[in-house]
Amino acid sequence: MVSLGCAKNLVDAEIMLGSVLARGMEITSSADEADVLVVNTCAFIDSAKEESINAILAAHQARGLNKRAGQRLIVSGCMSQRFARELRQEMPEVDAFVGLDEVKELGTIVERVLANKDVDLAFAEARPTYIPDYDTPRFRLTPAHSVYVKIAEGCNHPCSFCVIPQMRGKHRSRSMESVLAEIRGLVAEGVDAGLAIARDPENRRRFLGPTALHPPGALERRINRDDRRLQQSRVLHRHPASAHTRIDAAKNAPGNVALSHRELNREASCRNSGSGVANNVHRRFPRRDRR
């Protein structure tokens, strides 16, 4: 597998590999030995699309040079989700395209491809809704001591400079208990650094409790309270429209919650700059719309 793009795409790759293992298949680091090649694509900007197309063509060329005529090629990820029908017309050398809702089913899709059965493109007609749970099988691709944990997926902000809602769908979130259960399991495996990822992690509708919404910083405080063995946790990919809630929450958060200098600089831009993308987003989305 070749996985391109962001950490969310990397988690998707880990879930796909977990699905393959769950079906009794083997994973190999050598493309020459593989019966199926998977290219997990990115399509966030033009250069990412170009990189993805080049990776697909390189994989196809490699199986020709290796004289593996029976080797199959599957394309997954954001480019597949958004442009599957166009790509099928333009790239007939690809045996199957996989949508973002199908990452958990790659093992089954591989079986269909190897049996020369068609894989439906119905996923291309709708925006994704899937989000993993704490017990979703994964084959981790990160170093043993660190891991990415996907706490939410998608985004509701219709920013003109971003295509995430079109590719990854509307914002949906895991429950706090689901995230904590996964973190406890990872810590038991030796992980001491957790990076929580979401497109808009400070969305107030993220962690729904039985009667009320959890305030900003609640997840970080629970992580620190529940398991001190996790030496560092960090929330990545904040949206500028809700950046201030992350900074304010971090002021009273435990010591293991960290903010990078880049995050702090972005927040400074939101508050101090007289113009720019961050301030434009704040103006487009008033506070009452970000509850």
C-alpha positions as CSV (number, residue, x, y, z in Angstrom):
1,M,0.0,0.0,0.0
2,V,1.1,3.5,-0.8
3,S,-0.7,6.1,1.4
4,L,-0.5,9.8,0.6
5,G,-1.8,12.9,2.2
6,C,-2.8,13.7,5.8
7,A,-2.9,11.8,9.1
8,K,-6.6,11.1,8.6
9,N,-5.8,9.3,5.4
10,L,-3.1,7.4,7.3
11,V,-5.7,6.2,9.8
12,D,-7.9,5.1,6.9
13,A,-5.0,3.2,5.5
14,E,-4.5,1.4,8.9
15,I,-8.2,0.5,9.0
16,M,-8.0,-0.9,5.5
17,L,-5.0,-3.0,6.4
18,G,-6.8,-4.1,9.5
19,S,-9.7,-5.3,7.4
20,V,-7.3,-7.2,5.1
21,L,-5.8,-9.0,8.1
22,A,-9.2,-9.8,9.5
23,R,-10.0,-11.7,6.3
24,G,-7.0,-13.9,6.8
25,M,-4.8,-12.2,4.2
26,E,-1.1,-11.2,4.6
27,I,0.5,-7.8,4.3
28,T,3.9,-7.5,2.5
29,S,6.2,-4.5,2.2
30,S,7.3,-5.8,-1.2
31,A,5.2,-4.8,-4.2
32,D,6.7,-7.6,-6.2
33,E,5.2,-10.2,-3.8
34,A,1.8,-8.6,-3.5
35,D,-1.3,-9.9,-5.3
36,V,-3.0,-6.5,-4.8
37,L,-1.5,-3.0,-4.8
38,V,-3.5,-0.2,-3.1
39,V,-2.8,3.5,-3.6
40,N,-4.5,5.6,-0.9
41,T,-4.9,9.0,-2.6
42,C,-5.2,12.6,-1.6
43,A,-7.0,15.3,-3.5
44,F,-6.9,18.3,-1.2
45,I,-4.9,20.6,-3.6
46,D,-3.8,20.3,-7.3
47,S,-0.3,19.1,-6.4
48,A,-1.8,16.4,-4.2
49,K,-4.0,15.2,-7.1
50,E,-1.0,15.2,-9.4
51,E,1.0,13.2,-6.9
52,S,-1.8,10.7,-6.5
53,I,-2.1,10.2,-10.3
54,N,1.6,9.7,-10.6
55,A,1.5,7.1,-7.8
56,I,-1.3,5.2,-9.5
57,L,0.6,5.2,-12.9
58,A,3.8,4.2,-11.2
59,A,2.1,1.3,-9.5
60,H,0.6,0.2,-12.8
61,Q,3.9,0.5,-14.6
62,A,5.7,-1.5,-11.8
63,R,3.4,-4.5,-12.2
64,G,4.1,-4.5,-15.9
65,L,7.8,-4.3,-15.4
66,N,7.6,-7.1,-12.8
67,K,5.5,-9.2,-15.3
68,R,2.7,-9.6,-12.8
69,A,-0.2,-9.5,-15.2
70,G,-2.5,-11.0,-12.6
71,Q,-1.6,-8.4,-10.0
72,R,-4.6,-6.1,-9.1
73,L,-4.6,-2.4,-8.5
74,I,-7.0,-0.7,-6.2
75,V,-7.4,3.1,-5.6
76,S,-8.8,4.5,-2.4
77,G,-8.8,7.8,-0.5
78,C,-10.2,11.3,-1.2
79,M,-9.5,11.3,-5.0
80,S,-11.3,8.0,-5.4
81,Q,-14.2,9.3,-3.3
82,R,-14.7,12.5,-5.3
83,F,-13.7,11.5,-8.8
84,A,-14.3,7.7,-9.0
85,R,-16.5,7.8,-12.0
86,E,-14.2,10.2,-14.0
87,L,-11.2,8.1,-13.0
88,R,-12.8,4.9,-14.1
89,Q,-13.2,6.4,-17.6
90,E,-9.7,7.9,-17.7
91,M,-7.8,5.1,-15.9
92,P,-9.1,1.7,-17.1
93,E,-5.9,0.1,-15.7
94,V,-7.3,0.4,-12.2
95,D,-9.2,-2.7,-11.1
96,A,-11.4,-1.1,-8.4
97,F,-12.0,2.2,-6.7
98,V,-12.9,2.4,-3.0
99,G,-14.8,5.2,-1.2
100,L,-14.2,6.5,2.3
101,D,-17.1,4.6,3.7
102,E,-15.6,1.4,2.4
103,V,-12.3,1.5,4.2
104,K,-13.5,-1.0,6.8
105,E,-14.4,-3.4,4.0
106,L,-11.2,-3.5,2.0
107,G,-10.7,-7.2,2.8
108,T,-14.0,-8.1,1.2
109,I,-13.3,-5.8,-1.8
110,V,-10.0,-7.5,-2.4
111,E,-11.7,-10.9,-2.5
112,R,-14.1,-9.6,-5.1
113,V,-11.4,-8.1,-7.2
114,L,-9.3,-11.3,-7.1
115,A,-12.4,-13.2,-8.2
116,N,-12.8,-10.8,-11.1
117,K,-16.1,-9.4,-9.8
118,D,-17.1,-5.7,-10.2
119,V,-16.9,-3.3,-7.3
120,D,-19.9,-0.9,-7.3
121,L,-19.3,2.9,-7.5
122,A,-22.5,3.8,-5.6
123,F,-20.3,5.5,-3.0
124,A,-19.5,8.3,-5.5
125,E,-23.2,9.4,-5.4
126,A,-23.2,10.4,-1.7
127,R,-20.9,12.0,0.8
128,P,-19.3,9.8,3.4
129,T,-20.8,9.1,6.8
130,Y,-18.5,6.5,8.3
131,I,-16.3,7.0,11.4
132,P,-14.3,4.3,13.2
133,D,-15.0,3.1,16.7
134,Y,-12.6,2.0,19.5
135,D,-12.7,-1.7,18.4
136,T,-12.2,-1.1,14.7
137,P,-9.4,-3.4,13.5
138,R,-6.2,-1.4,12.6
139,F,-2.7,-2.3,11.5
140,R,-0.7,0.6,12.9
141,L,1.8,2.3,10.6
142,T,3.2,4.8,13.1
143,P,6.2,4.3,15.5
144,A,5.4,2.0,18.4
145,H,5.3,4.9,20.9
146,S,2.9,7.2,19.1
147,V,-0.4,7.0,17.3
148,Y,-3.1,9.0,15.6
149,V,-6.6,8.7,17.0
150,K,-9.4,10.0,14.8
151,I,-11.9,11.6,17.1
152,A,-14.1,13.2,14.4
153,E,-14.5,13.3,10.7
154,G,-15.8,15.7,8.0
155,C,-16.6,19.4,8.4
156,N,-19.6,21.6,8.3
157,H,-17.8,24.9,7.4
158,P,-18.5,25.8,3.7
159,C,-15.2,27.6,3.3
160,S,-14.4,28.7,-0.3
161,F,-10.7,27.6,0.1
162,C,-11.4,24.0,1.2
163,V,-13.0,20.9,-0.3
164,I,-13.1,18.8,2.8
165,P,-16.9,18.8,3.1
166,Q,-17.3,17.7,-0.5
167,M,-14.8,14.8,0.0
168,R,-15.2,13.7,3.6
169,G,-18.8,14.7,4.3
170,K,-20.5,16.5,7.1
171,H,-19.0,16.7,10.6
172,R,-19.7,13.6,12.7
173,S,-18.0,12.5,15.9
174,R,-17.2,9.6,18.2
175,S,-18.4,9.6,21.7
176,M,-15.9,10.6,24.4
177,E,-16.1,7.0,25.9
178,S,-15.3,5.5,22.5
179,V,-12.1,7.7,22.2
180,L,-11.1,7.0,25.8
181,A,-11.6,3.2,25.3
182,E,-9.3,3.3,22.3
183,I,-6.7,5.4,24.1
184,R,-6.7,3.0,27.1
185,G,-6.1,0.1,24.8
186,L,-3.3,1.8,23.0
187,V,-1.6,2.8,26.2
188,A,-1.7,-0.8,27.3
189,E,0.2,-1.6,24.1
190,G,3.0,0.8,25.0
191,V,1.9,4.1,23.4
192,D,2.9,7.2,25.3
193,A,2.1,9.9,22.8
194,G,-1.4,10.4,21.3
195,L,-2.3,12.8,18.5
196,A,-6.1,13.3,18.2
197,I,-7.1,14.3,14.7
198,A,-10.3,15.9,13.3
199,R,-11.1,18.7,10.8
200,D,-12.8,20.8,13.5
201,P,-12.1,19.2,16.9
202,E,-13.6,22.2,18.8
203,N,-17.0,21.7,17.3
204,R,-19.3,22.0,20.3
205,R,-21.5,19.2,19.0
206,R,-18.6,16.7,19.0
207,F,-18.9,14.8,22.2
208,L,-22.6,14.4,23.1
209,G,-23.3,13.4,26.7
210,P,-26.6,12.1,27.9
211,T,-27.9,15.5,28.9
212,A,-25.4,18.2,27.8
213,L,-22.5,19.0,25.5
214,H,-19.0,18.6,26.9
215,P,-17.1,21.9,27.2
216,P,-13.8,22.6,25.3
217,G,-10.8,20.7,26.7
218,A,-13.0,18.0,28.4
219,L,-11.4,15.2,26.4
220,E,-7.9,16.3,27.3
221,R,-8.8,16.5,31.0
222,R,-10.3,13.0,30.9
223,I,-7.3,11.6,29.2
224,N,-5.0,13.0,31.8
225,R,-7.3,11.9,34.7
226,D,-7.9,8.4,33.4
227,D,-4.3,7.3,32.5
228,R,-1.2,9.2,33.5
229,R,1.0,6.8,31.4
230,L,0.1,8.9,28.3
231,Q,2.9,11.5,28.5
232,Q,1.6,13.8,25.8
233,S,-1.6,14.3,23.9
234,R,-2.3,16.9,21.2
235,V,-5.3,17.9,19.2
236,L,-4.5,18.6,15.5
237,H,-6.2,20.2,12.6
238,R,-8.3,22.9,14.4
239,H,-10.5,25.1,12.3
240,P,-9.7,28.8,12.6
241,A,-13.4,29.6,13.3
242,S,-13.2,27.8,16.7
243,A,-9.5,28.2,17.4
244,H,-10.0,30.4,20.4
245,T,-11.8,27.7,22.3
246,R,-8.8,25.4,22.1
247,I,-6.4,28.1,23.4
248,D,-8.7,29.1,26.2
249,A,-9.3,25.5,27.3
250,A,-5.6,24.7,27.2
251,K,-4.9,27.5,29.8
252,N,-6.5,25.3,32.5
253,A,-5.6,21.9,31.0
254,P,-3.2,19.4,32.7
255,G,0.5,19.4,31.9
256,N,0.3,16.6,29.3
257,V,-1.8,18.6,26.9
258,A,0.4,20.5,24.4
259,L,0.0,23.1,21.8
260,S,2.5,23.5,19.1
261,H,4.0,26.9,18.2
262,R,2.2,26.7,14.9
263,E,-1.2,26.4,16.6
264,L,-0.4,29.3,18.8
265,N,0.7,31.4,15.8
266,R,-2.5,30.6,14.0
267,E,-4.5,31.7,17.0
268,A,-2.6,34.9,17.1
269,S,-3.4,35.5,13.5
270,C,-7.1,34.9,14.2
271,R,-7.1,37.5,16.9
272,N,-4.6,40.1,15.9
273,S,-4.5,40.3,12.1
274,G,-6.6,42.9,10.4
275,S,-7.2,40.7,7.4
276,G,-6.5,37.2,6.1
277,V,-8.2,33.8,5.9
278,A,-8.5,33.3,9.6
279,N,-10.3,36.6,10.2
280,N,-12.5,36.1,7.2
281,V,-13.7,32.7,8.6
282,H,-14.4,34.4,12.0
283,R,-16.5,37.0,10.2
284,R,-18.4,34.4,8.1
285,F,-19.2,32.2,11.1
286,P,-20.3,34.3,14.1
287,R,-19.9,32.8,17.6
288,R,-23.6,31.9,17.8
289,D,-23.2,29.6,14.7
290,R,-20.3,27.7,16.2
291,R,-22.1,26.3,19.3
